[in-house]
Amino acid sequence: MPPQAPIVVHRPTASGGRRVTVRGRILGLAHNDADLLEFLRRAGLDEPDVDLDDPRMVEWRGGRAHQWEAA
């Protein structure tokens, strides 16, 4: 089984937005890619170092990647 991606974007909440964790630490509730990138920047990961579409880096759970509203 491959190792879990260090960044996890969890399923959309009923009110919209997705919880974001890095190595199990909750960073916040993102409502769009810009929020996600800001949380990652604050955690020490700069945008050039992060590929949101790389499954080795980011795991999108419970919905499509970049989908922020509840299904």
N, C-alpha and C positions, 0 to 999 in steps of 0.2 A: 504494500500500500504506500503510495507516495506521501511525503510529509505534507502536513496542512500548510496552506499559504499563511504567511504571517499577518496579513490584513484580511479581515472578514467583514463583509458588508451583509448584515443580516436581513431577513425577510422584511418587506414593507409593513409598517404598522397600519392599523385601521384608519388612523388619521393622516397617514402619509409620512414619509421620511423613513430612514433605515438606520438602525443602530450600527455603529462602527467600532470594531475592536482591533487592536494590534497586539498579537501574542497574548490574548486573553484580557488585556486591559481595555476597558470601555473608554472611548474617546468622546462620544456624543451621538446625537441624532442628526444625521445629514439629510437635507431635503433636496440636494442636487450635487452634481460633480464638484462644483466650486466649494461647497461646504466640506465634502469629503477631502479634497485637496488641502483645504485650510487645516482640518484636523490632523492630517498627515504631516503638514509643515510644522505644526506646533509640537508634534511628536518627534521631530527631527528628520523627517523624510521630505526632501525637497522635490518639487514637481519633476525636474529632469530625471530623477532617480526612480520615479514611480510610473509604471505602465499599468493603468487601470484595467487593461484587457489581457494582461498576462496572468493566466491561472496559477502560475507558480508563485506569484506575488499577491494577487487579490482573489479571494473566493467570494463570489456573489451567491448568497443563499436565498432560496425561497422566492425567486423571481429573476427576470432577465437583468443582465448588467445594464446599468444606467437607468433603470426603471425605478422611480422614486414614489409614485403614488400607489395606494393600495389597489390590488387587482379586483 
